[in-house]
Amino acid sequence: MAKNKQVFPTITQSFLDKVRAAPGRQVFHWKEGTDWKAMTWKEYYDEVRFIALGLVDLGIQAGDKGCILSNTRVEWAQADMAILGTRGVTVPIYPSSTAEDSAYIANHCEATFLFAEDNKQLEKILSVRSHLPHLKAIIVFNLIGAPSNADEKNVLSLSALKELGKRAAARDSEDSIAKNMLELKPSDVCTICYTSGTTGVPKGVVLTFDSLASEVEDIENVMGGFFSENDVILSFLPLSHIFGKVEGMAVYHFGWKVYYAESLEKLFINIAEVRPTLLFAVPRVFEKAYVRIKAAIDEASAARRRIFDRALSAGRAYHEKIWTGRHPSLIERARYEIARSVVFKKIYAKFGGRLRLCIAGGAPLPRDIGEFMQIIGIAILEGYGLTETCAAVTLNPLKRPRFGTIGRPLPEVACRIADDGEILVKSRKVMRGYYKNDEATREVIGPQGWLRTGDIGVIDDDGYVRITDRKKDIIVTSAGKNIAPQKIENISKAHKYVSQIMVYGDQRNYLTALVVLDHEETVKYAKEHNILFSEYSELVKNLKILALVQSIFDDVNSKLASHETIKKFKILHNEFSIETGELTPSMKIRRRFCSEKYRNELDSLYTAASP
């Protein structure tokens, strides 16, 4: 592992360097109506400064905690940097969080102010305002009218806050905000990011400026100058998630152009408009793209399917040489170039036609999807990290990615496997600890500084790390077999009809599954096969749909050991969601919650005679 020294400046120093070096360069973009608006480094800094001075005018002091409850947008990024400009600490809250969870986080970190996206998020906070004794001010990015609670004090719009800041700027001849940013030290706390809490209440992960600097430094070292200021990013990851947070901060070092997506629903529309060169995304985005591509191929004529299959075979022959460090022959190279220029170019164009690289994280990327996307020209590098490690600690190398793994440890990171198979990490990226929770900190960070990741894995002879499952998610059957449910779930989700799935079977004698089908594809299947139904809940009980899902599991089971196979399943007519409790804000399944919520459905799969 590299020596423990600070090589990179703090991210606030990098930000000021960019502002001073290229004040007129347009970097930040967002959509208003049908037009994309742009902002230069200097304009962006002025906005940050006015927000920060407005906070100071409200009485916010160095060390105060400020929450941001909003979807990803340019104002989120500005508020974040403004908080740092007051020498405060940013505490993100997922916009999908309940009022109770939002109150817990704001109260636990003792936030003195909070940024809310709009009236909807404001009402959420006002509904629990009496439980937030430390909160002095609520600032709303997009405030329409007055809050419903007319007696509520200290609620103001972002524009009103900036007006306070503009008046204060006239008295701020020394530019105190820039001075504050320069005085921040690597050891200072940058952010407290609360984990999703799959098994309990959220824990506040304390991350320093040095943790973030180490992350950016390693990314640059590994990518070897691949990134440039000419790159274009479409930003849509939640900035409340550590993956999105690091992406959002990295612009201050790499200087690429950022476009903030309108919404996840308009993601592929925005991709076509913005034509990004880089994309940071969770695997679910690529899974959806893969399903769309496969569906289009399935619906094509027999002749077109044969052409595509031949192109895919040519691409696989070429890339299998690349993936194993060999050189493709001239014939293999020529066949692949023809496949790309004739067959794959239309698919590539759907991603804007300029995409150079995608970085995937936050969840496992199914191997077949990673390989498929690379073959058609969409290069994806899968990485791995936790909130507790300030995002990535491993990343697949640019030239020799190994799909099915999370890559190799980053240069500054030490990684080893414990006796029980758990992946351990030591790095500057590792959190200082859980906020106000020393006991929980000691449970995951040993006396020598090794962090227990909670993931089970192996490291191969070439240094690539492969995760087999979450330590707490491992199913132990009544026969004593240890089974990794994520492996089975990832194989199942490769089928276009399967949207979500939870494998179950702890202390049972066989495995079962709760399945959520892709609504659009299932309805299409019903129409194609003349299946009549009035309600979707009725459709998923249809014998032909049950037979379809059984055929899917027959295929899945053929790829598994006998003790890993799904014997029975239950199709749910409702999706797993954050709002209904099945998913964490980072879209991970709350297995314990689901096991209790669907206790009757699961028990019914074990009441009949065993298969």
Number of C-alpha atoms within 10 A of each C-alpha: 12 10 7 10 9 15 10 17 18 26 26 23 18 21 23 19 14 19 19 11 11 13 17 13 17 18 22 22 21 20 15 9 7 6 8 14 13 17 16 17 22 20 18 20 21 17 19 25 28 23 29 31 30 25 24 19 15 16 12 22 15 14 15 17 24 30 29 27 27 23 22 24 22 20 20 22 18 18 25 29 26 26 32 25 28 26 25 24 28 26 26 28 30 22 21 18 18 18 18 14 15 22 22 17 23 27 16 16 20 17 23 21 23 26 27 28 24 18 18 13 20 25 16 18 23 20 13 14 15 10 15 19 12 15 20 16 20 23 24 25 23 15 19 10 8 12 17 11 10 7 7 11 11 12 20 17 21 22 16 16 22 21 16 20 25 19 14 18 19 9 9 13 8 9 13 16 24 17 13 16 22 17 15 19 15 18 14 17 22 26 26 26 26 25 23 23 14 18 12 10 13 17 21 24 25 24 28 24 21 25 26 26 26 27 25 21 20 19 21 15 13 15 12 10 10 13 18 11 12 12 18 23 25 24 28 22 23 22 27 26 23 26 24 21 22 18 21 22 21 21 21 19 23 19 21 21 22 22 25 20 25 19 16 12 9 10 16 17 17 21 22 14 12 21 19 24 22 20 22 21 21 22 21 19 14 20 22 15 18 20 21 14 13 14 13 11 16 12 10 13 9 11 9 14 15 13 14 18 13 15 23 20 16 22 26 20 18 24 21 15 14 15 16 11 11 11 14 16 12 10 11 17 17 14 18 26 17 14 22 21 11 13 19 20 14 13 17 18 14 14 22 18 18 16 21 17 20 18 17 26 23 24 17 22 24 21 15 15 20 24 22 16 18 17 24 21 18 21 20 26 25 29 26 25 21 20 23 24 25 26 25 26 28 24 25 25 19 16 11 13 23 22 20 20 26 27 26 24 25 24 17 19 21 17 21 17 17 13 7 9 16 21 25 22 22 21 23 25 27 28 23 18 21 23 18 14 12 10 10 13 18 14 10 18 20 13 8 7 15 18 23 19 18 17 19 23 22 18 18 11 7 8 12 20 27 21 21 21 20 18 17 11 19 19 22 16 19 13 11 12 15 14 20 19 22 20 17 22 19 19 18 21 22 20 20 20 22 20 21 18 25 20 22 22 22 19 14 15 17 22 23 23 22 20 25 20 25 16 17 9 17 19 18 12 16 17 12 9 10 9 15 11 14 7 9 13 13 11 19 23 14 15 11 15 18 16 11 15 21 16 12 18 22 14 14 21 19 10 13 14 8 11 16 23 19 21 18 18 23 19 18 18 17 13 17 22 15 18 12 9 15 21 20 20 24 20 16 17 20 21 18 13 15 18 18 11 13 12 11 10 16 21 12 12 17 17 8 8 6 10 8
